[in-house]
Amino acid sequence: MHKSKSKDFKKYLNYIIPIVIVVLVIILFSGYQSNNSNSPSTNNSPTGEQAKSSGLLDNVFGKNAVCGNGELEEGETSENCCLDAGCSTGQTCQEKVCVELKPEIQSSFSQSGSYSSTILLSKNNQISIGKLTLNNVGNDIAQNVKVTISSPQNYFNQFTQNLNTIDKGSSDPVDILLNFNQNLLDLDNNAAVTLNVALDYTNSVNKQYSSADTGSFTIYGKNSMVGGTSNNAYAAWVTPHQNIIREFAAKSTSGIGAGWSGSTNIDQELAARWLFESMKAYCINYVNDVPNIGDYVQYPYEVLKRRTGDCEDLAVLYAPLLESIGMESRIILIPGHAFAGYIDKNGYVVPVETTAPNFDIALSSGHSEYESNKGQLSLISPRDGWNEYKEVDITNEPSIPLPDITKQKGSCGLSFTLSQGVVAKAPITFYSGGSSTGAGCAAIITFDSSGNQIGRDISC
């Protein structure tokens, strides 16, 4: 009986010993593979079969799972191995950790040119003051981008522009065209205008984000011509539709009409003379220009208010006064000087030296300067210039004293003297009911029995 048990035990050993040997071989082989994985190599990544074997052994013997092998193994989560476990919606995997998909837009503004407040108002919403560059430095695209620009100084209306998408790592430049308002005319000197930039956008799963930044740009004062690219820029300062200019012209000339279709050259000369002498009676004095970047040009209402101006200022005042009563004006530029004039009924230019002491000298001097500078003068038509630089609309007008001239005509009478022959006379009485001095001008024309003009006199 003991011998039988001994035989059975030996038979059991014959079965168990080979199994133990196989297990030991597997253990030794696994250790060899582990040592090889820690040794220097040109490629340390396990093959698919090796990863499976290693993972199986790791599970069998309690070793850590391998993150990044493309398989979700026991113990791997989105918190410790998003490479295999993945991330939830609205997140992305960075360095084995899930982070929020978040675009981040940074803005920078660069001014593209220099402009005065008058030029900006004249070409409102047509001039790009600069570029706002939007850089997406986040880890996701920015969608439904909305740019809003405002200013605490309230020089322009709020600017809004919608963009589509800015990819991560990309930038998008935006041209800034602002709609300026009348507050810009408060700028007598150069000023830095603050830009408050607000940005709203969404990420790839439509989560909302916003950011804010600031910038600034420089505007030159309203009397500077900085930014005007042609002589037509003078037209921006020619403001015949301003109430104070219309009133001055109408009240100074007793409501004379020289621009209607039936008016004559004499009507125009009388009106031009009367407006000129009214400027002189208003005691507007010629002074030299003030130092400034670019030409310094006063608005016509400023010349009336201050009663001083240089050659450009007087020309820019005379031109809208003519325009306001229907006459077609010109501003005439010659080297180092400016004066004005008008187009008569025959289409000819009548130059008027607006710095002259009276209208007779203004006509002779203007004609001489015009003829001697024909090859180098610039003839500016405000009406044509307004196509490029529109007349600035001025709503905040000062209150200044104005002349108010009326006239009363008597009957025309004829007399004869040996020295003068036949003399025609007509008494005209002028009355000033305004709060400032003005001028009175009249024309008398004589005709023969056949209706031919035989004499005329225009005087003030």
C-alpha positions as CSV (number, residue, x, y, z in Angstrom):
1,M,0.0,0.0,0.0
2,H,2.9,2.4,0.8
3,K,4.5,1.5,-2.4
4,S,1.4,2.5,-4.4
5,K,1.3,5.9,-2.7
6,S,5.0,6.5,-3.6
7,K,4.3,5.7,-7.2
8,D,1.4,8.1,-7.3
9,F,3.5,10.9,-5.8
10,K,6.2,10.3,-8.3
11,K,3.7,10.4,-11.1
12,Y,2.3,13.8,-9.7
13,L,5.9,15.2,-9.7
14,N,6.3,14.1,-13.3
15,Y,3.4,16.4,-14.2
16,I,4.0,19.4,-11.9
17,I,7.8,19.8,-12.5
18,P,7.4,20.7,-16.2
19,I,4.7,23.2,-15.4
20,V,7.0,24.9,-12.8
21,I,9.9,25.0,-15.2
22,V,7.6,26.7,-17.9
23,V,6.5,29.3,-15.4
24,L,10.1,30.1,-14.3
25,V,11.1,30.4,-18.0
26,I,8.3,32.9,-18.6
27,I,9.4,34.9,-15.5
28,L,13.0,35.0,-16.6
29,F,11.9,36.1,-20.1
30,S,9.8,38.8,-18.7
31,G,12.7,40.2,-16.7
32,Y,14.9,40.1,-19.8
33,Q,12.3,42.2,-21.7
34,S,12.1,44.7,-18.8
35,N,15.9,45.1,-18.8
36,N,16.0,45.6,-22.5
37,S,13.3,48.3,-22.3
38,N,15.4,50.3,-19.9
39,S,18.6,50.1,-22.0
40,P,19.5,52.8,-24.6
41,S,17.8,52.2,-27.9
42,T,16.9,54.1,-31.1
43,N,13.2,53.1,-30.5
44,N,12.0,52.6,-26.9
45,S,8.3,52.2,-27.9
46,P,7.0,48.6,-27.6
47,T,5.4,46.9,-30.5
48,G,1.7,46.1,-30.4
49,E,2.4,42.5,-29.5
50,Q,5.0,43.5,-26.8
51,A,2.5,46.1,-25.4
52,K,-0.1,43.4,-25.1
53,S,2.2,40.9,-23.5
54,S,3.5,43.5,-21.1
55,G,0.0,44.7,-20.3
56,L,-1.1,41.1,-19.6
57,L,1.9,40.5,-17.3
58,D,1.4,43.9,-15.6
59,N,-2.2,42.9,-14.9
60,V,-1.2,39.5,-13.8
61,F,1.6,40.6,-11.5
62,G,0.1,44.0,-10.4
63,K,2.3,46.3,-12.4
64,N,1.3,49.9,-13.7
65,A,-0.5,50.3,-17.0
66,V,1.3,52.0,-19.9
67,C,-0.1,55.5,-20.7
68,G,0.0,56.5,-24.3
69,N,-0.1,53.0,-25.9
70,G,-3.4,53.6,-27.4
71,E,-5.3,51.3,-25.1
72,L,-7.5,52.1,-22.1
73,E,-6.1,49.9,-19.3
74,E,-7.1,49.4,-15.8
75,G,-6.5,52.4,-13.6
76,E,-6.3,54.8,-16.6
77,T,-8.7,57.9,-16.4
78,S,-9.0,61.2,-18.2
79,E,-7.3,62.8,-15.1
80,N,-4.1,60.7,-15.2
81,C,-3.9,59.5,-18.9
82,C,-6.1,61.5,-21.3
83,L,-3.9,60.1,-24.1
84,D,-5.8,56.7,-23.7
85,A,-8.9,57.7,-21.7
86,G,-9.7,60.9,-23.7
87,C,-11.4,64.1,-22.5
88,S,-14.9,65.3,-22.1
89,T,-16.6,67.7,-24.6
90,G,-15.0,71.2,-24.4
91,Q,-11.6,69.9,-23.4
92,T,-8.4,68.8,-25.1
93,C,-5.5,66.6,-24.0
94,Q,-2.2,68.4,-23.2
95,E,0.7,66.6,-21.6
96,K,-1.5,63.7,-20.5
97,V,-3.9,66.1,-18.7
98,C,-7.3,67.4,-19.9
99,V,-7.5,71.2,-20.2
100,E,-10.3,73.5,-21.3
101,L,-10.6,74.4,-25.0
102,K,-10.1,78.1,-24.7
103,P,-9.3,80.6,-27.4
104,E,-7.5,83.7,-26.1
105,I,-7.4,86.9,-28.3
106,Q,-4.9,89.6,-27.7
107,S,-5.2,92.9,-29.6
108,S,-2.8,95.6,-30.7
109,F,-3.5,98.8,-32.5
110,S,-1.2,100.7,-34.8
111,Q,-2.1,104.1,-36.3
112,S,-1.8,104.3,-40.1
113,G,-1.5,108.0,-40.7
114,S,-1.8,111.5,-39.2
115,Y,-5.0,113.5,-39.6
116,S,-6.6,116.7,-38.3
117,S,-10.1,116.6,-36.8
118,T,-11.4,118.6,-39.8
119,I,-10.1,116.1,-42.3
120,L,-11.5,113.2,-40.3
121,L,-14.9,114.9,-40.1
122,S,-14.9,115.8,-43.8
123,K,-14.1,112.3,-44.9
124,N,-16.1,110.7,-42.1
125,N,-16.1,106.9,-42.1
126,Q,-13.8,106.9,-45.2
127,I,-10.3,107.1,-43.6
128,S,-8.8,104.1,-41.8
129,I,-7.2,105.6,-38.7
130,G,-5.2,102.3,-38.3
131,K,-5.3,98.6,-37.9
132,L,-6.4,96.5,-34.9
133,T,-4.6,93.2,-35.1
134,L,-6.2,90.3,-33.3
135,N,-4.0,87.4,-32.3
136,N,-5.4,84.1,-31.1
137,V,-2.8,82.7,-28.6
138,G,-5.2,80.1,-27.1
139,N,-5.6,76.4,-27.8
140,D,-8.8,76.6,-29.7
141,I,-10.4,78.5,-32.6
142,A,-12.3,81.7,-31.8
143,Q,-15.7,81.9,-33.5
144,N,-18.3,84.6,-33.8
145,V,-15.8,87.3,-33.0
146,K,-17.2,90.7,-32.3
147,V,-15.1,93.8,-32.0
148,T,-16.5,96.9,-30.2
149,I,-14.5,100.1,-29.9
150,S,-15.5,103.2,-27.9
151,S,-13.8,106.2,-26.3
152,P,-14.3,107.9,-22.9
153,Q,-13.7,111.2,-24.7
154,N,-16.8,110.6,-26.9
155,Y,-15.2,111.9,-30.2
156,F,-16.8,109.1,-32.3
157,N,-19.8,106.8,-32.3
158,Q,-19.3,103.3,-31.1
159,F,-17.6,101.1,-33.7
160,T,-18.7,97.5,-34.1
161,Q,-17.5,94.8,-36.5
162,N,-18.2,91.1,-36.6
163,L,-15.7,88.6,-37.8
164,N,-16.0,84.9,-38.6
165,T,-13.3,82.7,-37.2
166,I,-9.7,83.2,-36.0
167,D,-7.8,79.9,-35.9
168,K,-5.5,79.2,-33.0
169,G,-2.1,80.6,-33.6
170,S,-3.4,83.0,-36.3
171,S,-4.0,86.7,-36.5
172,D,-6.6,88.9,-38.2
173,P,-6.1,92.6,-39.0
174,V,-9.2,94.9,-38.8
175,D,-9.3,98.3,-40.5
176,I,-10.8,100.9,-38.1
177,L,-13.0,103.4,-39.9
178,L,-14.8,105.6,-37.3
179,N,-17.8,107.8,-37.5
180,F,-16.7,111.0,-35.8
181,N,-19.1,113.6,-34.3
182,Q,-19.1,117.3,-33.6
183,N,-17.2,116.9,-30.3
184,L,-14.1,116.6,-32.5
185,L,-14.3,120.3,-33.3
186,D,-13.4,121.0,-29.6
187,L,-9.9,120.0,-30.4
188,D,-7.9,123.2,-30.9
189,N,-4.6,121.4,-30.4
190,N,-3.2,117.9,-30.9
191,A,-4.7,115.3,-28.6
192,A,-4.4,111.6,-27.9
193,V,-7.7,109.8,-28.2
194,T,-8.2,106.7,-26.1
195,L,-9.6,103.5,-27.7
196,N,-11.4,101.0,-25.4
197,V,-11.5,97.7,-27.2
198,A,-14.0,95.0,-26.1
199,L,-13.8,91.5,-27.7
200,D,-16.5,88.8,-27.5
201,Y,-16.1,85.4,-29.0
202,T,-16.9,81.6,-28.6
203,N,-14.8,78.5,-28.7
204,S,-15.4,75.4,-30.9
205,V,-18.3,74.2,-28.7
206,N,-19.9,77.7,-28.4
207,K,-18.8,78.6,-24.9
208,Q,-18.7,82.4,-24.6
209,Y,-15.6,84.4,-23.7
210,S,-14.7,88.1,-23.6
211,S,-11.6,90.3,-23.1
212,A,-10.7,94.0,-23.1
213,D,-7.8,96.1,-24.1
214,T,-6.9,99.8,-24.7
215,G,-5.1,101.7,-27.4
216,S,-4.7,105.3,-28.5
217,F,-4.1,107.5,-31.6
218,T,-3.2,111.1,-32.2
219,I,-5.5,113.7,-33.8
220,Y,-4.3,117.1,-34.9
221,G,-6.4,120.2,-34.1
222,K,-9.3,121.3,-36.3
223,N,-7.3,124.2,-37.9
224,S,-4.5,121.9,-39.1
225,M,-4.5,120.6,-42.7
226,V,-2.6,117.5,-41.7
227,G,-4.0,114.5,-43.6
228,G,-5.3,116.5,-46.6
229,T,-3.8,114.8,-49.6
230,S,-4.7,117.5,-52.2
231,N,-5.5,121.2,-52.3
232,N,-9.1,120.3,-52.5
233,A,-8.9,119.8,-48.8
234,Y,-9.5,123.5,-48.4
235,A,-13.1,122.8,-49.4
236,A,-13.7,121.2,-46.0
237,W,-13.4,124.6,-44.4
238,V,-15.6,126.4,-47.0
239,T,-19.0,126.4,-45.1
240,P,-21.6,128.4,-47.0
241,H,-24.4,126.4,-45.4
242,Q,-23.5,127.4,-41.8
243,N,-26.2,129.7,-40.4
244,I,-23.8,132.4,-39.3
245,I,-22.2,132.7,-42.8
246,R,-25.6,132.8,-44.5
247,E,-26.8,135.5,-42.1
248,F,-23.7,137.6,-42.5
249,A,-23.9,137.5,-46.3
250,A,-27.6,138.1,-46.5
251,K,-27.8,140.9,-43.9
252,S,-24.6,142.6,-45.1
253,T,-25.9,142.9,-48.6
254,S,-29.6,143.7,-47.9
255,G,-30.5,140.3,-49.3
256,I,-29.1,140.9,-52.8
257,G,-29.4,137.9,-55.2
258,A,-26.5,137.4,-57.6
259,G,-26.7,133.7,-58.3
260,W,-30.1,133.4,-60.0
261,S,-30.3,132.7,-63.8
262,G,-31.3,136.2,-64.7
263,S,-28.5,138.0,-62.8
264,T,-25.9,140.0,-64.8
265,N,-22.2,140.6,-64.4
266,I,-23.0,143.9,-62.8
267,D,-25.2,142.1,-60.2
268,Q,-22.3,139.8,-59.5
269,E,-19.8,142.6,-59.2
270,L,-22.0,144.6,-56.9
271,A,-22.5,141.6,-54.7
272,A,-18.8,140.7,-54.7
273,R,-17.9,144.3,-53.9
274,W,-20.6,144.6,-51.2
275,L,-19.4,141.4,-49.4
276,F,-15.8,142.5,-49.6
277,E,-16.5,146.0,-48.2
278,S,-18.6,144.4,-45.5
279,M,-15.7,142.3,-44.4
280,K,-13.6,145.5,-44.2
281,A,-16.3,147.4,-42.4
282,Y,-16.4,144.5,-39.9
283,C,-12.8,145.3,-39.1
284,I,-11.3,142.0,-40.1
285,N,-7.5,142.5,-40.0
286,Y,-4.8,140.6,-41.8
287,V,-2.3,138.8,-39.5
288,N,0.5,136.3,-40.2
289,D,-0.1,132.6,-39.9
290,V,0.7,130.9,-36.5
291,P,3.4,128.3,-36.4
292,N,1.8,124.9,-36.9
293,I,2.3,121.4,-38.3
294,G,0.8,121.9,-41.8
295,D,-1.1,124.9,-42.9
296,Y,-3.3,126.6,-40.2
297,V,-6.7,127.3,-41.5
298,Q,-9.5,129.0,-39.6
299,Y,-13.1,128.3,-40.1
300,P,-15.0,131.3,-41.5
301,Y,-17.0,131.7,-38.3
302,E,-13.7,131.8,-36.4
303,V,-12.5,134.7,-38.6
304,L,-15.7,136.6,-38.0
305,K,-15.4,135.9,-34.2
306,R,-11.8,136.9,-33.9
307,R,-11.8,139.5,-36.7
308,T,-8.3,138.4,-37.7
309,G,-6.8,136.0,-40.3
310,D,-4.0,135.4,-42.7
311,C,-4.3,135.2,-46.4
312,E,-5.8,131.7,-46.4
313,D,-8.3,132.6,-43.7
314,L,-9.6,135.6,-45.6
315,A,-9.9,133.6,-48.8
316,V,-11.7,130.8,-47.0
317,L,-14.1,133.4,-45.5
318,Y,-14.8,135.2,-48.8
319,A,-15.4,132.0,-50.7
320,P,-18.4,130.8,-48.6
321,L,-19.9,134.3,-48.4
322,L,-20.0,134.3,-52.2
323,E,-21.3,130.7,-52.3
324,S,-24.1,131.5,-49.8
325,I,-25.6,134.1,-52.2
326,G,-25.4,131.7,-55.2
327,M,-22.1,132.8,-56.7
328,E,-19.5,130.2,-57.8
329,S,-16.3,130.9,-55.9
330,R,-12.7,130.0,-56.3
331,I,-9.7,129.8,-53.9
332,I,-6.5,130.7,-55.7
333,L,-3.2,129.5,-54.5
334,I,0.1,130.8,-55.8
335,P,3.6,130.2,-54.3
336,G,3.5,131.5,-50.7
337,H,0.1,133.1,-50.9
338,A,-3.7,132.6,-51.2
339,F,-6.6,134.8,-52.3
340,A,-10.1,134.2,-53.7
341,G,-12.3,135.1,-56.7
342,Y,-15.5,134.1,-58.5
343,I,-16.7,133.0,-61.9
344,D,-18.7,135.6,-63.7
345,K,-21.7,135.0,-66.0
346,N,-19.4,134.6,-69.0
347,G,-17.5,131.8,-67.3
348,Y,-14.3,133.9,-66.6
349,V,-12.4,133.9,-63.3
350,V,-12.5,137.3,-61.5
351,P,-9.6,137.2,-59.0
352,V,-10.0,139.2,-55.8
353,E,-7.0,139.9,-53.6
354,T,-8.7,139.4,-50.3
355,T,-6.0,141.0,-48.2
356,A,-6.4,144.4,-50.1
357,P,-7.7,147.5,-48.2
358,N,-10.7,148.0,-50.7
359,F,-12.4,146.3,-53.6
360,D,-10.9,148.4,-56.4
361,I,-7.4,147.5,-55.2
362,A,-8.5,143.9,-54.7
363,L,-9.6,143.6,-58.3
364,S,-6.4,145.2,-59.8
365,S,-4.0,143.3,-57.5
366,G,-5.9,140.0,-57.9
367,H,-5.8,140.3,-61.7
368,S,-2.0,141.1,-61.7
369,E,-1.2,138.2,-59.3
370,Y,-3.4,135.8,-61.3
371,E,-1.8,136.7,-64.7
372,S,1.8,136.7,-63.4
373,N,1.4,133.2,-61.8
374,K,-0.7,131.5,-64.4
375,G,1.9,128.7,-64.9
376,Q,2.1,127.8,-61.2
377,L,-1.2,128.7,-59.6
378,S,-3.8,126.3,-58.3
379,L,-7.4,127.1,-58.9
380,I,-9.7,125.4,-56.3
381,S,-13.4,125.1,-56.9
382,P,-15.1,124.4,-53.5
383,R,-18.0,122.8,-55.3
384,D,-15.7,120.3,-57.0
385,G,-13.7,119.9,-53.9
386,W,-16.7,118.9,-51.9
387,N,-16.7,115.7,-53.9
388,E,-13.4,114.7,-52.2
389,Y,-13.6,116.7,-49.0
390,K,-17.2,117.5,-48.0
391,E,-18.1,120.7,-46.2
392,V,-17.9,120.2,-42.5
393,D,-21.2,120.5,-40.8
394,I,-20.9,122.8,-37.8
395,T,-23.8,122.8,-35.4
396,N,-22.3,124.4,-32.3
397,E,-22.1,128.0,-33.6
398,P,-20.9,131.0,-31.5
399,S,-23.1,134.0,-31.0
400,I,-21.4,137.1,-32.7
401,P,-22.7,140.5,-33.6
402,L,-23.8,140.9,-37.2
403,P,-24.6,143.8,-39.4
404,D,-28.1,144.2,-40.7
405,I,-28.2,146.6,-43.7
406,T,-31.4,147.7,-45.4
407,K,-31.7,150.3,-48.2
408,Q,-34.2,152.8,-49.5
409,K,-34.0,153.9,-53.1
410,G,-35.2,157.3,-54.4
411,S,-36.2,158.3,-57.9
412,C,-33.6,158.6,-60.6
413,G,-33.0,162.1,-61.9
414,L,-31.1,163.6,-64.8
415,S,-29.2,166.9,-64.9
416,F,-26.8,168.6,-67.3
417,T,-23.6,170.5,-66.8
418,L,-21.0,171.8,-69.3
419,S,-18.2,169.9,-67.5
420,Q,-20.0,166.6,-67.1
421,G,-22.7,166.6,-69.6
422,V,-25.8,164.6,-68.7
423,V,-25.6,163.3,-65.2
424,A,-28.0,160.6,-63.8
425,K,-28.5,160.5,-60.0
426,A,-30.5,158.3,-57.7
427,P,-30.5,158.8,-54.0
428,I,-30.1,155.6,-51.9
429,T,-30.3,155.6,-48.1
430,F,-28.8,152.7,-46.1
431,Y,-29.9,151.8,-42.6
432,S,-28.0,149.6,-40.2
433,G,-30.2,147.8,-37.7
434,G,-27.7,145.2,-36.7
435,S,-25.3,145.0,-33.7
436,S,-22.2,145.6,-35.8
437,T,-21.0,148.0,-38.5
438,G,-21.6,147.2,-42.2
439,A,-21.3,148.7,-45.6
440,G,-23.7,150.0,-48.2
441,C,-23.1,149.5,-51.9
442,A,-25.1,150.4,-55.0
443,A,-24.9,150.4,-58.8
444,I,-26.4,152.9,-61.2
445,I,-26.5,152.2,-64.9
446,T,-27.5,154.6,-67.7
447,F,-28.8,153.7,-71.2
448,D,-29.5,155.7,-74.3
449,S,-32.9,155.8,-76.0
450,S,-32.0,152.7,-78.0
451,G,-31.4,150.7,-74.8
452,N,-27.6,150.7,-75.1
453,Q,-25.6,151.0,-71.9
454,I,-23.8,154.3,-71.9
455,G,-22.5,154.5,-68.4
456,R,-22.4,152.8,-65.0
457,D,-21.2,153.3,-61.5
458,I,-20.8,150.8,-58.6
459,S,-19.7,152.3,-55.4
460,C,-19.9,151.8,-51.6
